[in-house]
Amino acid sequence: WLAWLEHKIQQGYDITEHEAARRLTEYRRQNKHYWGLASENISANRPNAALPHYSPTKSGARMI
């Protein structure tokens, strides 16, 4: 996932907190031992990072 994120940013793509969290879940689901998320992925930038259990919405997500 980190390699994906770095590659996309280097290519000039704008990645939102929501997109990053969604992609992380997709990568986790590919693991044969995946049983589901214990909690939503926390993907936060700037002031949202101060929120302990922040979960980005598609419409309110900030760019990373």
Number of C-alpha atoms within 10 A of each C-alpha: 14 9 8 12 17 12 12 13 13 10 9 9 11 12 15 21 22 23 20 22 19 16 15 18 16 12 11 15 14 9 9 7 8 10 9 10 10 6 8 14 19 19 22 24 16 9 8 17 12 10 11 9 14 14 18 23 13 12 8 10 18 20 14 16
